[in-house]
Amino acid sequence: MTCTNPTCFFCTMKEPNKLIRKSGIKRCFKEMLLVDEQERVLILSGLWHIAMNQPDDSEFPSLGIFKCMVNLLHKSINDNSWLLDGQNIYIPYYAAHIIGSYTMNKFEFAEKAVESGVIPPLIDLLRGNMSWVEQRVAVRALGHLASYDSTFEALVVYEEEVVKLAMGLASSCSEVVYKEFVCIKDASERVKHHKNLITRGVGGLDDENRKAEEWASQIQCWSLHLLNCFAIRGRSIELICNQVFLKDLSSMWGGLVNHSSPSGIGLIRILCYTPIGRTKVYECKEVIQSICNLSRSSDDWQYMGIDCLLLLLHDMNTRYKVLEIASVYLSDLVELQKLGERSKLGQKITKALLIDWKNGKSRFKNLEVDRILKEIWVSKVDKNRKERLMSDEKLEEKRVLVCLIKQQANHSFWLGDIETAVMKYTEGLNLCPLRLKKERVVLYSNRAQCYLLLNDPDAAISDTTRALSISKPVNSHAKSLWRRSQAYYVKGLAKESLMDCLMFINAFVGGDKKKHVKIPYYAVQMIKKLMDLTWFFTSARSKLLNETSPSTDPGSSKEGLTNDDESPMSGKSDYFDFDDQKLHDF
């Protein structure tokens, strides 16, 4: 069928003559508001696809696409009757998304967008003048504009408002998306254009929920990226360091759907590079605890947690308060060699911890910290000096003796004499030279298994972390990962437990070269439980349940990580049922 519309955008796109084609596209952009609403949304959908697939193509930016999008956004924001007419409800989403795609990679396009006036309507969307769906694409586009020095200054005019809006959006997005979309079980009651945009009209309720979780997580990550753009330039630090927001920030992570984003820890690390930021961070106990937990996890961003702690320890204004908490965690990492591109991390941690240690004595008044620092000095620094002179023959003698002690410990373990096994593993570790890392990995990991059975998850986490720090590559010893995952579960640290459990499965599968590898049932059960506990909307769901059922007994809720009856330490549990013999090293 032949098109009879002389100004048809799609026919213009097929025009072989470049000059006629460019002239036609330019005219289409100028007259977009005059086009029929159904045709207009088809054009915007087509432009959305092109911008997504060819964000570096200069044709449309040079022909006035940004000005066209600005006009459409202004019309959507200021004329509600026009917005609700037919398909126009989709226009603001497409317009803001197109702006974000074209400003993603090239500063030249970002400059042209700012000159075209994109910032005011994007901020209107960020304010929530429409819905969370439009807020998502608005914060994405503003984050791209804030990334370039040449366009950042245009945002500084709105600095305080933009920062506050981004903070609020990062903190509230999970509740908003859950309340306005995910918790609505009847698909027919969900906002139609939200459903169509989220799944492109394909899929059922589960698909919509999965995509909504991904979008909500993106809103949070992109809001934090926008805040990063201000913080990294030293702007609005005090505003961002609001104690309520910092508490929220400590629990923000990209999750499995946005694993490439550092999320909350990325912004915390930037804050730790400034004196004001360090002071505010150390004053927030939740942030310090979150950083410490991250430093002893198998999360991709573990190194960021360590970076933050080192920055805080090197600042004499924050050092001593932080050391009281962090020393317990960092003492397990003093032998960490390489983490990603960072090498000799253990040495840096040791130096940071022992700044106050002079001639084998601590100047720290806290007895527990003093004990930890002394242990580091004796077990690493002093022991390493003595072992440098050890001959190969002496080293082999020590190895044989350690193996004998380990066998005795294993024997005690299988007899059920766990306390004796712990003593023997400890004896082996004290005797074992630092160079015998394979032997030490096994000793630490086996002792951790004993601590699990003795209902001491803290000691188990410490030992497994030490085993994982000296394993090659780092965080690769499967049995230690599984044991630490259990210990974290008991402690109520679902995210850390999940990361270790996933790494355990990776190590388990990667360690077997057979084509068909069966993942252990107990690990699958653990993953299922942890996936539910770390669901992006878990806190939003709990909050909504509390609001609607204030009389509910919190003790009867099944949302908690564990209780006395289910504790794996009190006996066999359906989440922790495994063959001890297969998981215990010999």
Secondary structure, 3 states (H helix, E strand, C coil): CCCCCCCCHHHHHCCCCHHHHHHHHHHHHHCHHHCCHHHHHHHHHHHHHHHHHCCCCCHHHHCCHHHHHHHHHHHHHHCHHHHCCHHHHHHHHHHHHHHHHHCCCCHHHHHHHHHCCCHHHHHHHHCCCCCHHHHHHHHHHHHHHHHCHHHHHHHHCCHHHHHHHHHHHHHHHHHHHHHHHHCCCCHHHCCHHHHHHHHCCCCCHHHHHHHHHHHHHHHHHHHHHHHHHHHCCCCCHHHHCCHHHHHHHCCCCCCCCCCCCCHHHHHHHHHHCCHHHHHHHHHCHHHHHHHHHHHCCCCCCHHHHHHHHHHHHHCCCCHHHHHHHHHHHHHHHCCCCEECCEECHHHHHHHHHCCCEECCEECCCCHHHHHHHHHHHHHHHHHHHHHCCCCHHHHHHHHHHHHHHHHHHHHHHHCCCHHHHHHHHHHHHHHCCCCCHHHHHHHHHHHHHHHHHCCCHHHHHHHHHHHHHHCCCCCCCHHHHHHHHHHHHHHCCHHHHHHHHHHHHHHHHHCCCCCCCCCCHHHHHHHHHHHHHCCCCHHHHHHHHHHHCCCCCHHHCCCCCCCCCCCHHHCCCCCCCCCHHHHCCC
